Amino acid sequence: MKLKRECNTCEFNFDGICAGHGEVYDYGEKIVDDTKCCDDWGANLKYFSEVTENAPWYIRNDYKISFGELLKRIDDDENGIALEVNLYDAIEKIYDLSLVELAEVLGVSLGVINYAKYQGTVAKRASEFSARLCIPIRFFNHFTTHDFEELKRCKEEFEANGDPKLFSDKKMKWKEEKLIPRIEECLGCTHTSAQKYYTITHIEWHKNMEISELSKMEKEFIEFIIRINKRKGYELTSFEYLIDGIGFPKLHLNYMKKK
């Protein structure tokens, strides 16, 4: 993604008048070419939303960074500088396995996966996961954007043994005894629906959002959340659903109540 640092996207462009102090236009001067760029540029609200929504997933996934750091990482990525990436985020994206599915494939609980993702993978687990996922053990200590292509080859080797989703342990106790009942309670849905959507660990949606890149299951889940709230008389404008680090589902809704 290449940033558009120009008058057209600048917060100091007030209806074609420059309110900045850059070297292209003086303060109060009329902007005659909105493709110009200066060192006083700052993103306007529209471009801020565009950048935060369309930045590469491996940059967008880090919620702890400031907008300034986000812009720096986009620039670094565009210039070919390696960016550190959480390996488990990369596995979710490249292997097409949610954290719940990954836990099933590896034969561990979701808590083990979440601990590894946020606290680091202990040596014993790294050895086990490396063998099962066909991933070099060094990736569990340090993984960057420059390793994406190798991870894709690892996925090919991993899938050569068959579809991992068909061989994962679907009867693990932590799922049946804890996760699915919690999803039922969180969503206020039936046991059947909770079983259908239990593999979704995080999804955000807002009105007019482009959903073409989402999986079929994610699209169905969005429609499901919108539908059950519509029955209650609420029109959703956005929502976020996630399963937190200790395995509890959370659903945050923003809506307008219908008249």
ABEGO torsion letter per residue (X at the ends): XBBBBBAAABAABBGGBBABABAABBBGBBBABAABBBAABBBBAAAAAAAAAABBAAAAABAABBAAAAAAAAAAAAAGBBBBBBAAAAAAAAAGBBAAAAAAAAGBBAAAAAAAAAAEBBAAAAAAAAAAAGBBAAAAABBBAAAAAAAAAAAAAAAAAEBAAAABBAABAAAAAAAAAAAAAAAGBBAAAAAAAAABABBBBBBGBBAAABBAAAAAAAAAAAAAAAAAGBBBABBBBBBBAAGBBBBBBBBBBBX
